[in-house]
């Protein structure tokens, strides 16, 4: 067994992502100075205090605690996170914005319990699959736990509605099932069911259908539904090879919707160009490869599956954000991990990395 130090290459990649993300966020947030609504100060405080400070403390603490102590408590953690997510629907407790019940408000602080639910799903399912490692290839041992844990959680998020969050949960669950030894035909069957559910959801919810129509032909409504993707592509293209320079984005001030949120990669591409964009993508790719390397060397199935689920969830969500900004998939409301504004998302992501680092301290040489 390795000593008590964390995996250095993985930690250095994380550090680069966090620093690069802070630079991009700071520049993108300056665009708020020319807009109404949220102020630069309020979003900066949220990102720095709730995101970086609380998340950084959680990372350090969790990286020093043996991840195996959490295993007996994963069912309770999952139940608590699910209950918190359901509380978002309760009037007076939950906060509804733009028709979505995704936040819980406690005094002046609001947070998204769905981020905690994603973490809890990975923890709980890791424990289930680790205890049934020889039965994962069966429907009862592999598919059924995924449906009961991942499907239930995804269903709750669909009610908020949070289609993108539900997709991230199912993606992480599928990655864990595959890593545990699940059958490919079971995964393909689940993918077909997921597409069917998505089709029904698009039929029932016009905004989802509009996303797909815009994805197929965003120029059909350039002043409406196609505005965000058009402005994102303009920002990406205007960055050229090396970008306009740090802080020099034009799109973030009045053209690009959500410059600190799901459109923040466009700001990065405009300011740092093709070179900077590729560097950011490569950092996430390195995060994925080094995370899976830790998973492969984990001392037990629980640790390995835990790292696989967390890595797939963080990187999968980040690549979905980037792909939607480039018009490769329909637009999503997912934040770019370590970069986009979202104190809850950043704090939970750093806590999840703390668990990965805890596994790395004990991985086989």
N, C-alpha and C positions, 0 to 999 in steps of 0.2 A: 504494500500500500504506500501511496505517496505521503509526504509529510503534511504539514498544516498550512502550506501556502496555496493560494488559489491559482488557477491555470493562467499563467502570465499572458500568452497570446490572446486568449479570449478577453481578458480584462483590458488589454491595450486597445483592442478593437472597440470594446464598449466605451472606453474613455474617449476615443476618437469620435464615435457616434454622438456622445453626449456633448462634447465641445463643439463639433460641427453643427449639431442641432441647436445649441444655444445661440450660436452666431446667426444662423438662418432665422430663428425665431425672433431675435432682437431686431434684425433688419426688417422682417415682415411686419412686426408689431408697430414699427414707425409709421406704417401706412395708415394706422388708426388715427394719427394726428390730423389727417385731412378728412376724416369721416365723423359722423355723429355716432351715438350709441356708446359702446364700450370704449373706455379710455386706455391709453397706453399704460398708465400707472396701474390700473386695476388688473389688467391681464398680466402685466409683468409681475405684480405681487403674487397673483394666483399661481403663475408658473414657477416662480422662484421659491415661494414659501411652501405651498402645498405639493408642488411637483418635485423640484430639485432637493429642497431641504428635507421634507418628510420622506420622500422616496429614497434619498441618499442615506438617511438614518436607517430606514427599513432594510436597505441593501446591506449595510455594514452589519447590522444585528443578525439578519437571517443568514448571511454568509458564514457567520461564526457559530450558528446553532446547527447541530447535526440534523439534517433534513429528515432522518428516520424517526425522530421524535414526533413528527406531525402525523405519521401514518394512522395511528389509532383514532385520531380526532378528525380525519377527513370527512366522514359522514356528517358530523355535527357542523363542521365548517361549511359544507355544501348546503345543509338545511338552513343555516343562518343566512348565508348569502342569498339563497333563493327567497327567503322570507323578506329580506331587505329589498330585493328587487320587486317583490309584489307590493311592498309598502309604497312604491312610487305611484301606484294607482289610487292610493287612499287620499281623498280630498283633505287638505290641511297639512298633510305630511309630504305628499309628492308634489313636485313642481312640473307643470306642463308648459312646454315651450314649442311653438310652431306645430301644435297638434300632437306632440310626442310626450308621453309620460315616462321620462327616463331619469329624472333627478329626484333626490330627496333633499329637502331644505331644512337645515338646523341652524336657526338664528341667521347670521349673515353668511353662513357657509352652505354651499350646495355641492353635492357630489353625485356621481353616477354609480349606483350599486351594481350595474351590469358588468363593470370592469372587475369587481370583486367576484361576481358569479363566474366569469370566464376562468379566473384563477382557481376557484373552488372546483369547477368541473374537471380541470386537469388533475388536481390533487386527488379527488375522489375516484376518478376513473383509473388513475395510475395504481391506486391501492387495490381496486377490484381486479384489474388485469394481472397485477403482480401475484395476487393470491390464487388466481385461476389460470396460471400461465400455460398449463397443458390443455386447457379447454377453450382457449381463445379461438381456435379454428372452427369451433362449432357455433351454431346459431345461438344456443343458450349461453355459452361462455363468452362469445365475442360480440355478436350483433345486439342481443337483448340488453346488456348493460349500456351499450352506446345509445340505444333508443330510449331507455329509461332515464339515463342521466343527461346525455347530450341532447336528445330529442325534446325532453321536457323543458330543459333550459332554453333551447332555441325557440320552442313554442311560446314561452313567456316573453322572450324578446320580440317575437313577431307581433305580439299583442300590443307592444308599447306605441307605435311599431318601430322596430330596429332590425330590419332585414339584414343589414350588413353585419351587425353583431352576431346574429344567429348563424350567418354563413361562416364567420370566423370560428365560432364554437365547434361547428360540425367539421370544419377543416382540421382543427386540432385533434378532435376525437378520431377522425379517420386516420390521421398520421400516427396516432398512438396505437390504434387497432392494427395497422399495417406493421408497425415496429414490433408489436407483441406477437406477431405470427398469424394475423387474420388472413383469411382467404381473399384473393383478388376478386373472385366472382361475387363475394358478399359485398365488397366495397363498390363494385360496379353497380350492383343492384341498388345499394343505398344511394349512389349518385343519380340513378334514374328516378328513384323516388323523390330525391331532393329537387330535381328538375321539374318533376310533376307538381310538387308543392309550390315551387317558385312560379310556375305557370298559373296555378290557381290563384296565388296571391296577387299576381299581376292583373288577373282578370277582375279580382275583387277590389283592388286598390289602384285607381287610375294613375297615381303618381309613379307607381312602379312600371306600368305599361309605358308611360311617357318617357321614363329613363331609357327603355329599350328602343323606342322609336327615335329618340334623340341620338342614341349610340349609333344606330344604323344610318341616320341622316341628320347630323346636327346643323347643317346649313339650311334646313327647311324652316327653322324658326330662329334666326340669328339674334333677334332682339328679345327673345323669350327663353324657351327651354334650352336652346343651343348656345346661349350667351356665355355660360361658364366654361364649357369645353373650348369654345372659340377663343376666349380670352386666355385660357390656359395655354393653348397651342401657340398663340401669338407671343406670350411671355417666353415659352420654351424656345421658339424659333428665333426670337430677337436676341437671345443670349449668345448665339453663335458658338464659336469654339471655346472661348475663354470668359465670356460673360461681360456684362457692363461694369462689373466691379461691386465690391461689398457696399450695400446700402444704396445702390444706384438703380434699383428696379423702378420702372415707371408704372407698370401694371398694378402694383400693390396699392397705389394711392387712390385711384378712383375707378379702375376698370375691372380688376380681378375680384370676384366674389370670394369671401372667406379667405383672405390672404394669410391669416394666421392659423387657419383650420385645414380643411381637406384640400385646399389649393396651394398649400405652402411649398410643395415641390416645384411648382411653376415659378415661384419667387426665387428659389434656389437655382433653378436652371437659367433664369434671366440674369442673375447676378454672377453666377460662377460658370455658366456656359456648359458646353458638352463635357468638357474635362471634369468640372466639378460634379456634374450630374452622374457621370459614370463612376466617379470616385465614391459618391454616396451609395450608389447601387452596389458597388463592389464591397463596401464596408458591411452592408446588410448581408451580402452573400458570404463574406468571411465569418460574420456572426453566426450564420446558419451552419456552415461547415464545421467551425470550431465547437459550436454547441452540440452538433451530432457526434463529434469526436469525443466530447465529454460523456455523452450518453452511451456510446459504445464501450467506454472504459469504466462505466459506473460499477460499483461493487455489488449491486443487487438489481433485480428487475424493476423494483419500485423507483429507484433513483434514475435508472435509464429511461423509463417511460415518462417520468416527470420532466426530465430535460427535453425529451422529444416533443412532448405536448407544449411546453412553454416556448421552445424554440420555434416550432411550426406556427404557433399562434402569433408571436411577435413579428417574425419575418413575413409570414403569410399576410397579415394585416398591412404591413408596410408596403409590400409589393402590390397589394390590391389598391392601395392609395396611389402609388406611383403609376400603375397601369391605367387607372381611371383618369388621372391627370393627362396622360398621353393619348387618351381616346382608345386604348386597347381593350377596355371593358367598360360597361356602363358606369356612369358617375356614382360614387359612393360617398357616404358621409363619414367614412372612417378616418381617424387622425393618423398622421405619419408618426410612428412611435419614436420618441426621443427628440422630435422636431416640432410637431404641431402643438398649438395651444390646447391645454386640457390638463389641469392639475391632477385630477383623479387618475386619468389614463397614464400619465407620466409616473406618478407615485407608485401605482400598482405594477407598472412595467419594471421599474427599478427594484421593487420588492421581489418580483419574479426572477429577475437576474440574480438577486441575492441567493435565492434557492439554488439556482444553477451553479453559482460559485461554491455553495456549500457542498454540492455533489462533487465539484471539481477538486475540492480539498481531499476527498477520500477516494478518488478514482484510481484504478489500477495503473501501474506503470507500463 
